[in-house]
């Protein structure tokens, strides 16, 4: 049996479509665990109505404590051999669960592609090359070869419940960013077999007609720094387990440790948390990272230079300009490419 865990919070507009897509699955041996995380709209009522219709659906109502706590609650309640996470505003194709082929391929971890929906159309998609990895060396090779390292979403995957529970794996409830990616990396460190499908049946809503997912939230310096530190620990654990080369290690370190720390610095500047500024100046003066794009290179040049005064104010101006430009360019690209890049599979 597959335990499907869905955190629910104020998604009355999307929840029925999500649950209906599960009810319509060709694979039927599942339980659905809906964790109502203190919704103040009709989401909790919708959960209860579906639970009355199908005894495979269980509902837990709790106070609002965040998506990590909700997912962890679901893990505790899960009774299936496998766990599957789905976001409440997304949905899945009819063969999504069946395509993992759990009756044919006995594995510790199952990995699939996804479809990215914009304005109710498939805007783009990601598929992988089908591969069964029978040991850690093969897992490591595919991790880099197929860029699995960039896919830190909890959805689009099947996890073995026993591995999660035996190793007390949980989502970090103190983080609201990268907690899912850290969880996925941690899970990788406990597996010996991996099945990568060549299917894409998970529909992730990039944003809808309201522009709902274009968030401008800036996470705190402390939280982003903590995420960087967590990535450092798990990457070093993977290095020991997988015998990762120095080149591969440097790649992971720059993407998940250094870049997250640079994001922390960005938040420090934009949120004007000046009390940490000297600490960051000292950190980057000791760090040899030169930046992966022109924007990062400019920021680091200003930060390390002995010729600039009022570095904090100058960094604030630069990051404010970058933030506005990034948001404008993202919207512009979506609108321009929507029709040409929408596809039917």
PyMOL commands that set and color helices and strands:
alter all, ss='L'
color gray80, all
select helices_A, chain A and resi 15-23+43-53+67-77+98-100+136-145+148-150+161-166+179-188+221-242+246-270+274-286+294-304+311-341
alter helices_A, ss='H'
color red, helices_A
select strands_A, chain A and resi 2-8+30-37+57-62+82-85+91-92+109-118+121-126+131-133+157-160+194-207
alter strands_A, ss='S'
color yellow, strands_A
deselect
rebuild
show_as cartoon
